């Protein structure tokens, strides 16, 4: 899955990079390669991109791919194991962060995350966000 993007993948990436949008792609059409390209671009201090609801295996894979490519500001994972003061510090340092929608909601409601710093968010599996939780629905409709 590494290497340069194919022509159609590049077109999808550039289309999303140039303006806000939503990409719906069938399995096997390179969504992970496009996501990895976004992670390359935003893996730096000064930008904050939240990658929502990824699995541990996906987090490890993406981080390892970026490490192999020499990216120095690697993505980090924000979990409930990270103390609240430390989470604020992680958010303000920027880069790509793996976070669950539940942690995101709590951190927004408690002002731990500076919303003005967010460059973007990429829900990997948006359809897996629990639609029964009204707070989560509100935040996704209002913020994203």
C-alpha positions as CSV (number, residue, x, y, z in Angstrom):
1,X,0.0,0.0,0.0
2,X,3.0,2.3,0.0
3,X,4.5,4.1,-3.0
4,X,3.1,7.0,-5.0
5,X,-0.6,7.4,-5.4
6,X,-2.3,6.2,-8.6
7,X,-3.8,8.7,-10.9
8,X,-7.4,8.3,-9.6
9,X,-6.2,8.3,-6.0
10,X,-4.3,11.6,-6.6
11,X,-7.4,13.1,-8.2
12,X,-9.4,12.1,-5.1
13,X,-6.8,13.5,-2.7
14,X,-6.4,16.8,-4.5
15,X,-10.1,17.3,-4.8
16,X,-10.5,16.9,-1.0
17,X,-7.3,18.8,-0.2
18,X,-8.4,21.9,-2.3
19,X,-11.9,22.2,-0.7
20,X,-14.0,20.6,1.9
21,X,-15.7,17.4,0.9
22,X,-16.8,13.9,1.6
23,X,-15.2,10.9,0.0
24,X,-17.3,7.7,-0.3
25,X,-15.3,4.9,-1.8
26,X,-15.8,1.2,-2.1
27,X,-13.4,-1.2,-0.3
28,X,-10.2,-1.7,-2.2
29,X,-10.2,1.7,-3.9
30,X,-7.2,3.1,-2.0
31,X,-8.9,4.9,0.9
32,X,-6.1,4.0,3.2
33,X,-3.5,5.3,0.7
34,X,-5.3,8.6,0.5
35,X,-5.7,8.8,4.2
36,X,-2.0,8.1,4.6
37,X,-1.3,11.0,2.1
38,X,-3.3,13.4,4.3
39,X,-1.4,12.2,7.3
40,X,1.9,12.9,5.6
41,X,0.7,16.5,4.8
42,X,-0.6,17.2,8.3
43,X,1.9,15.5,10.5
44,X,3.5,18.7,11.7
45,X,3.2,21.1,14.5
46,X,0.8,24.0,13.8
47,X,-1.9,21.8,12.3
48,X,-4.3,19.7,14.2
49,X,-6.1,16.8,12.5
50,X,-8.3,14.3,14.4
51,X,-8.5,10.8,12.9
52,X,-11.6,9.3,14.6
53,X,-12.5,5.8,15.5
54,X,-9.6,3.9,14.1
55,X,-8.6,0.5,15.3
56,X,-5.3,-0.2,17.2
57,X,-4.1,-2.2,14.2
58,X,-4.8,0.8,11.8
59,X,-3.1,3.2,14.2
60,X,0.0,1.0,14.3
61,X,0.1,0.5,10.6
62,X,-0.3,4.2,9.7
63,X,2.3,5.2,12.3
64,X,4.8,2.6,11.1
65,X,4.3,3.7,7.4
66,X,5.0,7.3,8.4
67,X,8.0,6.3,10.5
68,X,9.5,4.3,7.5
69,X,9.0,7.4,5.3
70,X,10.9,9.6,7.8
71,X,8.1,11.6,9.2
72,X,9.3,13.1,12.4
73,X,6.1,14.4,14.0
74,X,4.3,11.0,14.1
75,X,0.6,10.6,15.0
76,X,-0.3,10.1,18.6
77,X,-3.2,8.3,20.2
78,X,-5.4,10.1,22.7
79,X,-7.1,7.8,25.1
80,X,-8.7,8.0,28.6
81,X,-5.4,6.8,30.0
82,X,-3.9,10.2,29.1
83,X,-4.5,12.7,31.9
84,X,-6.7,15.7,31.1
85,X,-3.8,18.2,31.5
86,X,-1.6,16.1,29.2
87,X,-4.4,15.8,26.6
88,X,-4.6,19.6,26.4
89,X,-0.9,19.7,25.8
90,X,-1.1,17.0,23.1
91,X,-3.9,18.9,21.3
92,X,-2.0,22.2,21.4
93,X,1.2,20.6,20.0
94,X,-0.7,19.7,16.9
95,X,-0.2,17.0,14.3
96,X,-2.4,14.0,13.6
97,X,-4.2,12.5,16.5
98,X,-6.0,9.2,16.8
99,X,-9.0,9.8,19.0
100,X,-12.4,8.2,19.6
101,X,-15.6,10.2,19.2
102,X,-16.4,9.7,22.9
103,X,-13.0,11.2,24.0
104,X,-13.6,14.0,21.5
105,X,-17.0,14.9,22.9
106,X,-15.8,14.9,26.5
107,X,-12.7,17.1,25.6
108,X,-14.9,19.6,23.7
109,X,-17.4,19.8,26.5
110,X,-14.7,20.4,29.1
111,X,-12.7,22.8,26.9
112,X,-9.7,20.6,26.8
113,X,-9.4,20.9,23.1
114,X,-8.8,24.3,21.5
115,X,-11.3,24.1,18.6
116,X,-9.7,27.0,16.7
117,X,-6.6,24.9,16.2
118,X,-8.3,22.1,14.3
119,X,-7.2,22.0,10.7
120,X,-9.5,19.0,9.9
121,X,-11.0,15.8,11.0
122,X,-11.2,12.5,9.2
123,X,-13.7,10.0,10.6
124,X,-12.4,6.7,9.2
125,X,-15.7,4.9,9.7
126,X,-18.2,7.7,10.1
127,X,-21.1,5.1,9.9
128,X,-19.8,3.6,13.2
129,X,-20.4,6.7,15.2
130,X,-23.2,5.9,17.6
131,X,-26.3,7.6,16.3
132,X,-28.2,7.1,19.5
133,X,-26.1,9.5,21.4
134,X,-27.6,13.0,21.0
135,X,-24.4,14.8,22.2
136,X,-22.3,13.1,19.6
137,X,-24.8,13.7,16.9
138,X,-24.9,17.4,17.8
139,X,-21.2,17.8,17.8
140,X,-20.8,16.1,14.5
141,X,-23.5,18.2,12.9
142,X,-22.3,21.4,14.5
143,X,-18.5,21.0,14.2
144,X,-18.0,18.7,11.2
